[in-house]
Amino acid sequence: MTASEEKRLLRTFFKERRASLAPLKSILSEKICKNALSLPFLHKAKTVLLYSAVGSEADLSLLFDSLLKMGKRVAFPKCKKNGIMDFYTVTSAHDLSRGMMGILEPSQDLSPVTPALLGENDICFVPALSVDPHGFRLGYGGGYYDRYLSSFPGITATVCFEECVSKSLPKDKTDIKTNYIITESRVEKTVEN
């Protein structure tokens, strides 16, 4: 079985597992946000890249509110048809509206966060169906984050429910690992290969 075939099967499994946590989503998401705020290097970041939760994904709304109060530049992604994703500065939940794939995203009228605005202390929170101890994640298969993270200069953290963390995941040459894993019960640096 190829990595792609194995990933397809695992996506179905983890979508169902994560959906089973739906009654606990708000409680688990709140704990994830608190853990994210405990990152020791968060105070150094000028820009934090978040995502809008879709379906049963961990909701980072509380983290968004806290980051704005801390005076951070917060940006959300906008996906384009060519598999590319750009981030735009968002100062309020009102800046987000349903876009491609029904996900809340910023309008292109907002200020883009170009690579020149990002540094090694900035943080990108990455959604995942599952993640392994090395920071390899299982997403939805579009490759948007892998493409984006291949040139992101800062710190990356996969957000995942503890119930969906894997011991090992199949990987392709294009998969980009993250630096940290954040669940409702831990914040952990990923293991080096």
Helices and strands as residue ranges (DSSP letters): H 3-19, G 22-24, H 25-37, G 42-44, E 47-49, H 61-69, E 73-79, E 85-89, G 93-95, E 96-98, G 100-102, E 104-106, G 115-117, E 123-127, E 130-131, E 137-138, H 144-149, E 155-159, G 162-164, E 180-182, E 187-189
